[in-house]
């Protein structure tokens, strides 16, 4: 593994200023971390998750049976005699060629950006900062041009405020650069982390297809038993209106299941990867040495003793997302302008809370991965960390997030360009010049989504690695000083607060 640039890079750590509590932070054998445990944390959340999966399965069994009974009647007859038909979309082998070549192209682009992050981390951190400011400014400008003055003003003000704080942010950039270089190097040493991310992506895709199919079937079944009619608006447009509370409740439940399961999949991946980076932080360079297969042992822990904690934290996010879905539904169905505005404001507040809680959860699950804590204890310790290092944590997370976000944007654009060129040059059999705008637009959008999804694999690994490294540094800088003094010296030059942990104890040697 090529070591990242360490600045001065002295092999012997200097004597740092000590606080009154001049004692080692942890035992040097790190015996309290990653030890096998027979205790399953937050078992009630695991049970609730299993019960929810059983309920989801039971609902689909009922709906699929009902759907099969009505396959011979593809038309829905409304009260006024109107028939609503279902349309099918048929594709040919041209899409298969496009799909396979797109996977290869997006994988190559994502891997290329991953290598670029390791070799040009300093440039990417600084450039992505100004790139994010420019994108926020442009978004605000287009919002104002579209007549959305409030949101346009918010985005413009945000871009100006962040730009004015550049002097504060630039002081944190060297630390973020070093952490990003270190994490990408560790990822190359433990390629199993990328395999975990790909497995999570594959699981998420399979689950999404299953959920979409379930949503379509359940919507069809419960709409059939609803009281539907065609109504005309004041503008003369016709729309189908269904008065059925059961349909609405089923839609809410299905969205809740989607949110919860997706969060669980994502957080299992995060906890697994965080465990690997935790092993590197505490054991690489120690007398005991790192275990031979940290990825498998970390995955086993995430799927067994820590699974309940993952379900617990994921449930909280899913509930917030479900509430926001309900508010958005109410807003779209609301004719009263004032009530629609109130629903929009409430949805916006929930969106902000969801974003903050996502960040909080990410740090809490890192505690779960390293120490095997129950979620409540991990959340309590995370709150102490946030109070002590909150601004630094957010700035570091944001600076690295800018690099990852810019990568996703760039890969999405290049993937969309590939889709456009494929249609124009190859002109596959499904291409119809009469519907050129529709076909090209659909292919470009799908290609952009595929590119962003493919880039999410290395992004997730790096994001988890950065978070784990920051949490471990805040909790226990002594371990890094004992096992990797060169790296500790380099971090100390860029981030002096690392000499003291969140409990106020200084490093000791």
C-alpha positions as CSV (number, residue, x, y, z in Angstrom):
1,X,0.0,0.0,0.0
2,X,1.4,3.4,-0.9
3,X,1.3,5.7,2.1
4,X,-0.2,9.1,1.6
5,X,1.9,12.3,1.9
6,X,2.5,13.0,5.6
7,X,3.9,16.6,5.5
8,X,6.9,16.7,7.8
9,X,6.6,12.9,8.4
10,X,8.8,12.6,11.4
11,X,9.1,9.0,12.5
12,X,9.2,10.0,16.2
13,X,6.1,11.8,17.6
14,X,6.8,15.1,19.3
15,X,5.8,15.8,23.0
16,X,2.4,17.3,22.9
17,X,0.9,19.4,25.6
18,X,-0.8,17.3,28.2
19,X,-4.0,18.1,30.3
20,X,-4.2,17.3,34.0
21,X,-5.5,13.8,33.2
22,X,-2.2,12.6,31.8
23,X,-3.2,8.9,31.4
24,X,-3.5,6.5,28.4
25,X,-6.8,6.6,26.8
26,X,-7.2,2.9,26.3
27,X,-5.3,-0.3,26.9
28,X,-2.7,-0.7,24.2
29,X,-4.0,-4.1,23.2
30,X,-7.4,-2.5,22.2
31,X,-9.1,-5.5,23.8
32,X,-12.4,-3.7,24.3
33,X,-12.9,-3.4,20.5
34,X,-14.1,-6.0,18.0
35,X,-14.3,-8.7,20.6
36,X,-16.8,-11.5,19.9
37,X,-20.0,-11.0,21.8
38,X,-23.0,-13.3,22.3
39,X,-25.2,-10.4,23.3
40,X,-27.7,-9.3,20.7
41,X,-28.4,-5.6,21.0
42,X,-31.9,-4.1,20.5
43,X,-33.5,-7.4,19.9
44,X,-37.0,-5.9,19.9
45,X,-36.1,-3.9,16.7
46,X,-35.0,-7.1,15.0
47,X,-38.3,-8.7,16.0
48,X,-40.3,-5.7,14.7
49,X,-38.4,-5.8,11.5
50,X,-39.2,-9.5,11.0
51,X,-42.9,-8.9,11.8
52,X,-43.0,-6.0,9.3
53,X,-41.4,-8.3,6.7
54,X,-44.1,-10.9,7.4
55,X,-46.9,-8.3,7.2
56,X,-45.5,-7.0,3.8
57,X,-45.3,-10.6,2.5
58,X,-48.9,-11.3,3.7
59,X,-50.2,-8.2,2.0
60,X,-48.5,-9.1,-1.3
61,X,-49.8,-12.7,-1.1
62,X,-53.4,-11.4,-0.8
63,X,-52.9,-8.8,-3.6
64,X,-51.2,-11.1,-6.0
65,X,-54.0,-13.7,-5.7
66,X,-56.6,-10.9,-6.3
67,X,-54.5,-9.6,-9.2
68,X,-54.3,-13.0,-10.9
69,X,-58.1,-13.4,-10.6
70,X,-58.6,-10.2,-12.5
71,X,-56.0,-10.7,-15.2
72,X,-58.8,-11.8,-17.6
73,X,-60.3,-8.3,-17.1
74,X,-57.7,-5.8,-18.0
75,X,-60.2,-2.9,-18.1
76,X,-61.3,-1.1,-15.0
77,X,-65.0,0.1,-15.4
78,X,-65.8,3.3,-13.5
79,X,-69.2,4.4,-12.2
80,X,-69.9,6.3,-15.4
81,X,-69.0,3.4,-17.6
82,X,-65.5,4.6,-18.6
83,X,-63.0,1.9,-19.2
84,X,-59.4,2.4,-18.0
85,X,-56.9,0.0,-19.8
86,X,-53.4,-1.1,-18.8
87,X,-50.6,-0.6,-21.4
88,X,-47.5,-2.7,-21.7
89,X,-44.1,-1.7,-23.0
90,X,-42.1,-4.2,-25.0
91,X,-38.3,-3.9,-25.6
92,X,-35.9,-5.8,-27.8
93,X,-32.2,-7.0,-27.7
94,X,-30.9,-3.5,-28.5
95,X,-31.6,-2.5,-24.9
96,X,-29.5,-5.4,-23.7
97,X,-26.5,-4.2,-25.7
98,X,-27.0,-0.7,-24.4
99,X,-27.4,-2.0,-20.8
100,X,-24.3,-4.2,-20.8
101,X,-22.0,-1.6,-22.4
102,X,-23.4,1.1,-20.1
103,X,-22.5,-1.0,-17.0
104,X,-18.9,-1.4,-18.4
105,X,-18.6,2.3,-19.2
106,X,-20.0,3.6,-15.8
107,X,-17.8,1.1,-13.9
108,X,-14.7,2.3,-15.7
109,X,-15.6,6.0,-15.1
110,X,-16.3,5.3,-11.4
111,X,-13.0,3.5,-11.0
112,X,-11.1,6.3,-12.8
113,X,-12.5,8.9,-10.4
114,X,-11.7,6.7,-7.5
115,X,-8.0,6.7,-8.6
116,X,-8.2,10.4,-9.2
117,X,-9.4,11.0,-5.6
118,X,-6.3,9.2,-4.3
119,X,-3.8,11.0,-6.5
120,X,-5.3,14.5,-6.7
121,X,-7.2,14.8,-3.3
122,X,-5.9,18.3,-2.6
123,X,-7.1,19.7,-5.9
124,X,-10.4,17.9,-5.8
125,X,-11.2,19.1,-2.2
126,X,-10.6,22.8,-3.1
127,X,-12.1,22.6,-6.6
128,X,-15.3,20.8,-5.4
129,X,-15.8,23.5,-2.7
130,X,-16.1,26.2,-5.4
131,X,-18.0,23.8,-7.6
132,X,-20.7,23.2,-4.9
133,X,-21.0,27.0,-4.3
134,X,-21.4,27.6,-8.1
135,X,-24.0,24.9,-8.4
136,X,-26.0,26.3,-5.4
137,X,-25.8,29.8,-6.9
138,X,-27.0,28.5,-10.3
139,X,-29.8,26.5,-8.7
140,X,-31.0,29.7,-6.9
141,X,-30.7,31.7,-10.1
142,X,-32.9,29.2,-12.1
143,X,-35.4,29.1,-9.2
144,X,-35.8,32.9,-9.4
145,X,-36.1,32.8,-13.2
146,X,-38.8,30.2,-12.8
147,X,-40.8,32.4,-10.4
148,X,-39.9,30.6,-7.1
149,X,-38.5,33.7,-5.4
150,X,-38.4,32.2,-1.9
151,X,-36.4,29.1,-2.7
152,X,-34.2,31.0,-5.1
153,X,-33.4,33.5,-2.4
154,X,-32.6,30.7,0.0
155,X,-30.1,29.0,-2.4
156,X,-28.5,32.3,-3.4
157,X,-28.1,33.3,0.2
158,X,-26.6,29.9,1.1
159,X,-24.0,30.1,-1.7
160,X,-23.0,33.6,-0.6
161,X,-22.7,32.7,3.1
162,X,-20.6,29.6,2.3
163,X,-18.3,31.6,0.0
164,X,-17.8,34.2,2.7
165,X,-16.8,31.4,5.1
166,X,-14.1,30.2,2.7
167,X,-11.3,31.4,5.0
168,X,-12.7,29.2,7.8
169,X,-13.2,26.2,5.5
170,X,-9.8,26.4,3.9
171,X,-8.1,25.9,7.2
172,X,-9.8,22.5,7.5
173,X,-9.0,21.4,4.0
174,X,-5.5,19.9,4.6
175,X,-7.0,17.6,7.2
176,X,-9.8,16.5,4.9
177,X,-7.2,15.9,2.1
178,X,-5.1,13.7,4.4
179,X,-8.1,11.7,5.6
180,X,-9.3,11.2,2.0
181,X,-5.8,10.1,0.8
182,X,-5.6,7.7,3.8
183,X,-9.1,6.2,3.3
184,X,-8.6,5.6,-0.5
185,X,-5.3,3.8,0.3
186,X,-6.9,1.6,2.9
187,X,-9.7,0.8,0.5
188,X,-7.1,-0.5,-2.0
189,X,-5.6,-2.7,0.7
190,X,-9.0,-4.1,1.7
191,X,-10.9,-4.5,-1.7
192,X,-13.5,-6.5,0.2
193,X,-15.0,-3.1,1.2
194,X,-15.9,-2.5,-2.4
195,X,-17.4,-6.0,-2.7
196,X,-19.6,-5.1,0.3
197,X,-20.7,-1.9,-1.4
198,X,-21.5,-3.7,-4.6
199,X,-23.4,-6.4,-2.7
200,X,-25.4,-3.6,-1.0
201,X,-26.1,-2.0,-4.3
202,X,-27.2,-5.3,-5.9
203,X,-29.5,-6.0,-2.9
204,X,-30.9,-2.5,-3.1
205,X,-31.7,-2.9,-6.8
206,X,-33.4,-6.2,-6.3
207,X,-35.4,-4.9,-3.4
208,X,-36.4,-1.8,-5.4
209,X,-37.6,-3.9,-8.3
210,X,-39.6,-6.1,-5.9
211,X,-41.1,-3.1,-4.2
212,X,-42.1,-1.4,-7.5
213,X,-43.8,-4.6,-8.6
214,X,-45.6,-4.9,-5.2
215,X,-46.6,-1.2,-5.5
216,X,-48.1,-1.7,-8.9
217,X,-50.0,-4.8,-8.0
218,X,-51.3,-3.4,-4.7
219,X,-52.4,-0.1,-6.3
220,X,-54.2,-2.0,-9.1
221,X,-56.0,-4.3,-6.6
222,X,-57.0,-1.7,-4.1
223,X,-58.0,0.8,-6.8
224,X,-60.4,-1.8,-8.2
225,X,-62.3,-2.1,-4.9
226,X,-62.4,1.7,-4.5
227,X,-65.1,4.1,-5.5
228,X,-63.5,5.9,-8.5
229,X,-65.0,8.5,-10.8
230,X,-63.8,10.9,-13.5
231,X,-64.0,14.6,-12.5
232,X,-63.3,17.7,-14.6
233,X,-61.4,20.6,-13.2
234,X,-62.1,24.3,-13.8
235,X,-59.5,24.2,-16.5
236,X,-61.3,21.5,-18.4
237,X,-58.8,18.7,-17.5
238,X,-60.1,15.3,-16.6
239,X,-58.7,13.2,-13.7
240,X,-59.7,10.1,-11.9
241,X,-60.6,10.6,-8.3
242,X,-60.9,7.6,-5.9
243,X,-62.5,7.8,-2.5
244,X,-60.8,4.9,-0.7
245,X,-59.0,5.2,2.6
246,X,-57.7,1.6,2.4
247,X,-55.9,2.5,-0.9
248,X,-54.3,5.5,0.8
249,X,-53.3,3.6,3.9
250,X,-51.7,0.8,1.8
251,X,-49.7,3.4,-0.1
252,X,-48.5,4.9,3.1
253,X,-47.5,1.5,4.5
254,X,-45.7,0.4,1.3
255,X,-43.7,3.6,1.3
256,X,-42.8,3.1,5.0
257,X,-41.6,-0.5,4.1
258,X,-39.6,0.9,1.3
259,X,-37.9,3.6,3.5
260,X,-37.2,1.2,6.3
261,X,-35.8,-1.7,4.3
262,X,-33.7,0.7,2.2
263,X,-32.2,2.3,5.3
264,X,-31.5,-1.1,6.8
265,X,-29.6,-2.2,3.6
266,X,-27.6,1.0,3.5
267,X,-26.7,1.0,7.2
268,X,-25.7,-2.7,7.1
269,X,-23.2,-1.8,4.4
270,X,-22.0,1.2,6.4
271,X,-21.6,-0.7,9.6
272,X,-19.7,-3.5,7.8
273,X,-17.3,-1.1,6.1
274,X,-16.9,1.0,9.2
275,X,-15.8,-2.2,11.0
276,X,-13.1,-2.8,8.5
277,X,-11.7,0.7,8.8
278,X,-11.9,0.4,12.6
279,X,-9.8,-2.8,12.4
280,X,-7.2,-0.9,10.3
281,X,-7.2,2.1,12.7
282,X,-6.8,0.1,15.9
283,X,-4.9,-3.0,14.9
284,X,-2.8,-2.3,11.7
285,X,0.7,-1.7,13.0
286,X,0.0,-3.1,16.5
287,X,1.7,-6.1,18.1
288,X,-1.4,-8.2,17.7
289,X,-1.8,-7.2,14.0
290,X,-4.9,-6.9,11.9
291,X,-7.1,-10.1,11.5
292,X,-6.9,-11.9,8.2
293,X,-10.5,-11.4,7.1
294,X,-11.9,-8.2,8.7
295,X,-14.6,-7.8,6.1
296,X,-16.3,-11.2,6.8
297,X,-16.1,-10.8,10.5
298,X,-17.4,-7.2,10.3
299,X,-20.3,-8.3,8.0
300,X,-21.1,-11.2,10.5
301,X,-21.3,-8.7,13.3
302,X,-23.5,-6.3,11.4
303,X,-26.0,-9.0,10.4
304,X,-26.1,-10.6,13.9
305,X,-25.4,-8.9,17.2
306,X,-25.6,-5.4,15.8
307,X,-28.6,-6.0,13.4
308,X,-31.1,-4.9,16.0
309,X,-29.3,-1.6,16.5
310,X,-29.3,-1.0,12.7
311,X,-33.0,-1.7,12.5
312,X,-33.6,0.7,15.5
313,X,-31.7,3.6,14.0
314,X,-33.1,3.0,10.5
315,X,-36.7,2.9,11.8
316,X,-36.3,6.5,13.1
317,X,-35.2,7.7,9.7
318,X,-38.0,5.8,8.0
319,X,-40.7,7.3,10.3
320,X,-39.4,10.8,9.4
321,X,-39.4,10.0,5.7
322,X,-43.0,8.5,5.9
323,X,-44.2,11.7,7.7
324,X,-42.7,13.8,4.9
325,X,-44.4,11.5,2.3
326,X,-47.8,12.1,4.0
327,X,-47.3,15.8,4.1
328,X,-46.3,15.9,0.4
329,X,-49.4,13.9,-0.5
330,X,-51.6,16.3,1.5
331,X,-50.0,19.2,-0.2
332,X,-50.6,17.9,-3.7
333,X,-54.2,17.1,-2.9
334,X,-54.9,20.3,-1.1
335,X,-57.0,23.0,-2.9
336,X,-56.6,25.5,0.0
337,X,-53.5,27.6,-0.8
338,X,-52.8,28.3,2.9
339,X,-53.0,24.7,4.0
340,X,-50.8,23.7,1.1
341,X,-48.2,26.3,2.2
342,X,-48.3,25.0,5.7
343,X,-47.9,21.4,4.5
344,X,-44.9,22.6,2.4
345,X,-43.3,24.3,5.3
346,X,-43.8,21.3,7.6
347,X,-42.3,19.0,4.9
348,X,-39.3,21.4,4.5
349,X,-38.7,21.3,8.3
350,X,-38.9,17.5,8.3
351,X,-36.5,17.3,5.4
352,X,-33.9,19.4,7.3
353,X,-34.4,17.2,10.4
354,X,-34.0,14.1,8.2
355,X,-30.8,15.4,6.8
356,X,-29.4,16.2,10.3
357,X,-30.5,12.8,11.6
358,X,-28.9,11.0,8.7
359,X,-25.6,12.6,9.7
360,X,-26.1,11.8,13.3
361,X,-27.0,8.2,12.5
362,X,-23.9,7.8,10.4
363,X,-21.7,8.7,13.3
364,X,-23.8,6.6,15.7
365,X,-23.6,3.5,13.5
366,X,-19.8,3.9,13.4
367,X,-19.9,3.6,17.2
368,X,-22.0,0.5,16.8
369,X,-19.5,-0.9,14.3
370,X,-16.4,-0.3,16.4
371,X,-17.6,-1.0,19.9
372,X,-20.7,-3.1,19.3
373,X,-22.8,-0.7,21.4
374,X,-26.7,-0.7,21.6
375,X,-28.1,2.1,19.5
376,X,-29.2,4.3,22.5
377,X,-25.7,4.2,24.0
378,X,-24.1,4.8,20.6
379,X,-26.4,7.8,20.1
380,X,-25.5,9.2,23.5
381,X,-21.8,8.9,22.8
382,X,-22.3,10.4,19.4
383,X,-24.1,13.4,20.9
384,X,-21.1,13.9,23.2
385,X,-18.8,13.8,20.1
386,X,-21.0,16.2,18.2
387,X,-21.0,18.7,21.1
388,X,-17.2,18.5,21.3
389,X,-16.3,18.3,17.6
390,X,-19.6,19.2,15.9
391,X,-18.3,22.0,13.6
392,X,-15.2,20.1,12.6
393,X,-17.2,16.9,12.0
394,X,-19.7,18.8,9.8
395,X,-17.0,20.7,7.9
396,X,-14.9,17.6,7.3
397,X,-18.0,15.6,6.2
398,X,-19.0,18.4,3.9
399,X,-15.6,18.9,2.3
400,X,-15.3,15.2,1.5
401,X,-19.0,15.1,0.5
402,X,-18.3,17.8,-2.0
403,X,-15.7,15.7,-3.7
404,X,-18.0,12.6,-3.7
405,X,-21.0,14.7,-4.9
406,X,-19.0,16.3,-7.7
407,X,-17.8,12.8,-8.8
408,X,-21.4,11.5,-8.9
409,X,-22.5,14.6,-11.0
410,X,-19.5,14.2,-13.4
411,X,-20.0,10.5,-13.9
412,X,-23.8,11.0,-14.4
413,X,-23.2,13.6,-17.1
414,X,-20.6,11.5,-18.9
415,X,-22.9,8.5,-18.7
416,X,-25.7,10.5,-20.1
417,X,-23.4,11.6,-23.0
418,X,-22.5,8.0,-23.7
419,X,-26.2,7.1,-23.9
420,X,-26.8,10.0,-26.3
421,X,-23.9,9.0,-28.5
422,X,-25.0,5.3,-28.5
423,X,-28.4,6.3,-29.8
424,X,-27.0,8.6,-32.5
425,X,-24.2,6.4,-33.7
426,X,-25.5,2.9,-33.3
427,X,-29.2,3.7,-33.9
428,X,-30.5,0.5,-32.4
429,X,-33.7,-1.2,-33.6
430,X,-35.8,0.3,-30.8
431,X,-34.8,3.8,-32.0
432,X,-37.6,5.6,-33.9
433,X,-36.7,9.0,-35.5
434,X,-40.3,10.1,-35.2
435,X,-40.0,9.8,-31.4
436,X,-36.4,10.9,-31.2
437,X,-36.8,13.4,-28.4
438,X,-38.7,10.9,-26.2
439,X,-36.3,7.9,-26.8
440,X,-33.1,10.0,-26.5
441,X,-34.4,11.8,-23.4
442,X,-35.4,8.5,-21.7
443,X,-32.1,6.8,-22.5
444,X,-30.0,9.8,-21.3
445,X,-31.9,10.1,-18.0
446,X,-31.6,6.3,-17.4
447,X,-27.9,6.5,-18.2
448,X,-27.4,9.4,-15.8
449,X,-29.1,7.5,-13.1
450,X,-27.0,4.4,-13.8
451,X,-23.8,6.5,-13.6
452,X,-24.8,8.0,-10.3
453,X,-25.7,4.7,-8.9
454,X,-22.4,3.1,-10.0
455,X,-20.5,5.9,-8.5
456,X,-22.3,5.4,-5.2
457,X,-20.3,2.2,-4.6
458,X,-16.9,3.8,-4.1
459,X,-18.6,6.9,-2.6
460,X,-20.2,4.7,0.2
461,X,-16.9,3.1,1.0
462,X,-15.0,6.4,1.2
463,X,-17.8,8.1,3.2
464,X,-17.9,5.3,5.7
465,X,-14.1,5.2,5.9
466,X,-13.9,9.0,6.5
467,X,-16.6,8.9,9.2
468,X,-14.9,5.9,10.9
469,X,-11.5,7.6,10.9
470,X,-12.9,10.8,12.3
471,X,-14.9,9.1,15.1
472,X,-11.9,6.9,16.0
473,X,-9.6,10.0,16.1
474,X,-12.1,11.9,18.3
475,X,-12.7,8.9,20.6
476,X,-9.2,7.5,20.8
477,X,-6.2,9.3,19.3
478,X,-3.9,7.3,21.5
479,X,-4.4,4.2,19.5
480,X,-3.3,5.9,16.3
481,X,-0.2,7.3,18.0
482,X,0.7,3.8,19.3
483,X,0.2,2.0,16.0
484,X,0.9,4.6,13.2
485,X,2.9,7.5,14.7
486,X,3.8,8.9,11.2
487,X,0.2,9.2,10.3
488,X,-0.7,10.7,13.7
489,X,2.1,13.3,13.3
490,X,0.7,14.3,9.9
491,X,-2.8,14.6,11.2
492,X,-1.5,16.6,14.3
493,X,0.0,19.2,12.0
494,X,-3.3,19.8,10.2
495,X,-5.7,19.2,13.1
496,X,-4.1,19.9,16.5
497,X,-7.4,19.1,18.4
498,X,-6.7,15.4,17.7
499,X,-4.2,15.4,20.6
500,X,-7.2,15.4,23.0
501,X,-10.2,13.0,22.8
502,X,-13.8,14.0,23.4
503,X,-13.5,13.1,27.1
504,X,-10.7,15.6,27.6
505,X,-7.9,13.1,27.9
506,X,-4.6,13.9,26.1
507,X,-2.4,11.5,24.3
508,X,0.2,9.8,26.5
509,X,3.5,8.2,25.4
